[in-house]
Amino acid sequence: MSDAPTLLGMSESHTPLFSAEQLARASKAAGDSLRLSILKLLGQGSFGVLELCHVFGIKQSGMSHHLKVLAQAGLVTTRREGNSIFYRRPLAAGNDALNLWLKALFAAIDSTDALDNEAYRQALTEVLKERAQTCADFFARNADAFRQQQDLIASWDQYGETLESILSGWKGASGYALEVGPGEGAFLPALAQRFEQVVALDISPQMLEQARTTVAGKGLSNVRCELGDTQWLLAQQGEPVDFAVANMVLHHVPAPKTIFNDVAKLLRQGGTLLVTDLCRHEQSWARESCGDLWLGFDPDDLSDWAREAGLSEGQSQFLGLRNGFQIQFRLFHSA
């Protein structure tokens, strides 16, 4: 084997790992100030065309043109959620030259002052509030039928034992646990037995009342139910969390990536986040019947969000259900 140095972007056989034309097209696409801002926003999650039009205050035809340029350059990808198409940045998970360049490009874009003004922030807040309201309205109408709705996809009897076995095998501190979106509170007894304090956090008053009923019925004196989201909890500046759980809740969250970012800040050093959620699926009826905003997630999505939040990946398990759904159980740790 030759000891001659290898040129950047070239293999030892002098074959480009990606073409100069591809690089030039991607660089040109990202070089427009509006498209750069779009790419920064897409770093926060997936957005539909009309949502992007609202944030940036431009017509749909103009936004569609910019998205087409970015898509042709390989800087955005699309994903169908029911009848809607959402745009997102591609996962740059590999270590080949193209993915390394994409990582560097997105990191540079994320460090710019694009979107750093009140108009953008207000418009983005309105978009996320509309998503949250859609979900809140569903649970306000269906809180009393939550179990029947949930059982259409995955009942606690189908996966609860696996979830509890993961908790029993955890060897960390047993001080403070947090469950984001506890539903009816099926997992709260196991958490209450393992931890000195448990906070059940939910944005739906109706669902939180269901959790309170479980807490009272089981006599869980060390569980506190709080109305709010992870941003609200961060503002409380309470003690660090040893163990956080997001159990079958991410597919209801307006911007799932924010859960990873917020929980990473809430966790103490050595703390753990346990995420249980659906793998990516195409059963769009779940949006109408179960109030799902997202049709599950690719495992790489969760890995990528955790990595960007500064969490390291731990154990993973997958459970296939007879109705075609698959559940992923993922552990992420704070360094």
ZASE-846227 format. One record per residue (C-alpha): x, z, y. Coordinates in steps of 0.5 Angstrom, whole numbers, padded with zeros to 4 digits, always signed. Layout:
BEGIN
XZY/...
***
This chain:
BEGIN
+0000+0000+0000/+0003-0002+0007/+0005+0004+0012/+0003-0001+0018/-0002+0003+0022/-0009+0000+0022/-0012-0002+0028/-0019+0002+0031/-0025-0001+0028/-0021-0005+0023/-0020-0004+0015/-0013-0005+0012/-0016-0012+0010/-0017-0013+0017/-0024-0014+0016/-0028-0011+0022/-0033-0005+0021/-0038-0008+0026/-0037-0014+0030/-0035-0015+0037/-0042-0018+0039/-0045-0012+0036/-0041-0008+0040/-0042-0012+0046/-0050-0012+0045/-0050-0005+0044/-0046-0003+0050/-0050-0008+0055/-0057-0005+0052/-0054+0002+0054/-0051+0000+0061/-0058-0001+0064/-0060+0006+0068/-0067+0006+0066/-0065+0005+0058/-0060+0010+0059/-0065+0015+0061/-0070+0013+0055/-0064+0014+0050/-0063+0021+0053/-0071+0022+0053/-0071+0020+0046/-0065+0025+0044/-0071+0030+0045/-0075+0027+0040/-0080+0021+0038/-0084+0018+0043/-0090+0013+0044/-0090+0007+0048/-0095+0010+0053/-0092+0016+0053/-0085+0013+0055/-0089+0009+0061/-0092+0016+0063/-0086+0019+0064/-0082+0014+0067/-0088+0011+0071/-0087+0004+0069/-0092-0001+0066/-0093-0002+0058/-0090-0009+0059/-0084-0007+0062/-0083-0001+0058/-0084-0006+0052/-0079-0010+0054/-0073-0005+0055/-0075-0002+0048/-0074-0009+0045/-0067-0010+0048/-0065-0003+0045/-0068-0004+0038/-0065-0011+0038/-0058-0007+0040/-0059-0002+0034/-0060+0004+0039/-0067+0005+0037/-0071+0005+0031/-0079+0006+0030/-0083+0010+0026/-0091+0009+0024/-0095+0016+0025/-0102+0014+0022/-0104+0008+0027/-0099+0010+0032/-0091+0007+0033/-0086+0012+0035/-0079+0010+0038/-0073+0015+0037/-0066+0014+0036/-0063+0012+0030/-0059+0018+0026/-0052+0017+0026/-0050+0021+0020/-0044+0017+0017/-0037+0017+0019/-0036+0009+0019/-0034+0006+0026/-0041+0004+0028/-0044+0011+0027/-0038+0015+0030/-0039+0010+0036/-0046+0012+0036/-0045+0019+0036/-0040+0019+0042/-0045+0014+0046/-0051+0019+0045/-0047+0025+0046/-0044+0022+0053/-0051+0020+0055/-0054+0027+0053/-0049+0030+0058/-0051+0025+0064/-0056+0028+0069/-0061+0022+0067/-0068+0026+0067/-0065+0031+0072/-0071+0031+0077/-0077+0035+0077/-0082+0028+0077/-0079+0027+0070/-0079+0034+0068/-0087+0034+0070/-0089+0028+0066/-0085+0030+0060/-0089+0037+0060/-0095+0033+0061/-0094+0029+0055/-0092+0035+0051/-0098+0039+0053/-0103+0033+0051/-0100+0033+0044/-0100+0041+0044/-0107+0041+0046/-0109+0036+0041/-0107+0041+0035/-0110+0047+0039/-0116+0043+0039/-0116+0042+0032/-0115+0049+0030/-0120+0052+0035/-0125+0048+0031/-0122+0049+0024/-0119+0056+0024/-0124+0058+0019/-0123+0053+0014/-0116+0053+0015/-0115+0054+0007/-0119+0049+0005/-0116+0044+0010/-0109+0046+0008/-0110+0046+0000/-0112+0038+0001/-0104+0038+0002/-0101+0044-0001/-0104+0050-0003/-0100+0057-0002/-0101+0057-0010/-0097+0051-0011/-0091+0053-0007/-0091+0060-0005/-0087+0063-0011/-0081+0058-0009/-0081+0060-0002/-0081+0068-0004/-0076+0067-0009/-0071+0064-0004/-0073+0070+0001/-0071+0074-0005/-0064+0071-0006/-0062+0072+0001/-0057+0077+0002/-0057+0077+0010/-0059+0083+0014/-0066+0086+0013/-0067+0088+0021/-0071+0083+0024/-0075+0077+0022/-0079+0072+0025/-0085+0067+0023/-0086+0061+0027/-0094+0059+0026/-0096+0064+0020/-0102+0061+0019/-0107+0066+0015/-0101+0070+0014/-0099+0069+0007/-0092+0070+0007/-0092+0076+0012/-0093+0081+0006/-0086+0078+0003/-0083+0079+0010/-0085+0085+0011/-0083+0088+0005/-0076+0085+0006/-0075+0087+0013/-0076+0093+0018/-0079+0089+0023/-0083+0082+0023/-0086+0078+0029/-0091+0073+0027/-0091+0068+0033/-0097+0063+0034/-0100+0059+0040/-0107+0058+0037/-0111+0065+0038/-0116+0063+0033/-0110+0062+0027/-0107+0069+0030/-0113+0072+0029/-0113+0070+0022/-0106+0073+0021/-0108+0079+0024/-0113+0080+0019/-0108+0079+0013/-0104+0084+0017/-0109+0089+0017/-0112+0088+0010/-0105+0089+0007/-0103+0095+0012/-0097+0091+0014/-0095+0097+0020/-0088+0093+0021/-0091+0086+0023/-0093+0085+0030/-0097+0078+0032/-0095+0075+0038/-0099+0069+0042/-0094+0064+0044/-0088+0059+0043/-0081+0060+0041/-0079+0058+0049/-0084+0064+0051/-0080+0069+0045/-0073+0067+0048/-0076+0069+0055/-0077+0076+0052/-0070+0077+0051/-0071+0081+0045/-0066+0083+0040/-0063+0078+0035/-0067+0075+0029/-0064+0076+0022/-0068+0071+0019/-0073+0066+0022/-0078+0062+0018/-0082+0055+0020/-0087+0055+0014/-0091+0048+0014/-0091+0048+0021/-0086+0043+0024/-0091+0037+0023/-0096+0041+0028/-0091+0042+0033/-0091+0037+0039/-0083+0037+0039/-0080+0039+0032/-0073+0039+0035/-0074+0044+0040/-0076+0049+0034/-0069+0048+0032/-0066+0049+0039/-0070+0055+0040/-0069+0059+0034/-0061+0057+0034/-0061+0061+0040/-0065+0067+0037/-0061+0068+0031/-0056+0073+0031/-0049+0071+0028/-0050+0070+0021/-0057+0069+0021/-0062+0064+0017/-0067+0059+0019/-0072+0057+0013/-0076+0051+0014/-0081+0049+0009/-0084+0042+0011/-0087+0036+0008/-0082+0030+0006/-0084+0024+0010/-0090+0021+0007/-0095+0015+0009/-0102+0019+0008/-0105+0018+0015/-0111+0021+0013/-0107+0028+0014/-0107+0027+0022/-0115+0027+0022/-0116+0032+0016/-0111+0037+0017/-0109+0036+0025/-0102+0034+0023/-0098+0031+0029/-0093+0028+0024/-0093+0025+0017/-0087+0029+0014/-0080+0029+0016/-0074+0025+0012/-0069+0031+0010/-0064+0027+0014/-0068+0029+0021/-0068+0036+0019/-0060+0036+0018/-0059+0032+0024/-0063+0037+0029/-0060+0043+0025/-0053+0040+0027/-0055+0039+0034/-0057+0046+0035/-0051+0049+0032/-0053+0051+0025/-0050+0049+0019/-0054+0047+0013/-0055+0051+0007/-0059+0051+0000/-0064+0045-0001/-0070+0045-0006/-0075+0040-0007/-0082+0040-0010/-0086+0035-0012/-0094+0036-0012/-0099+0032-0016/-0102+0029-0010/-0096+0025-0008/-0093+0030-0003/-0087+0033-0003/-0084+0039+0000/-0077+0041+0002/-0075+0048+0003/-0068+0048+0007/-0064+0054+0009/-0060+0053+0016/-0055+0058+0018/-0052+0061+0025/-0044+0061+0025/
***
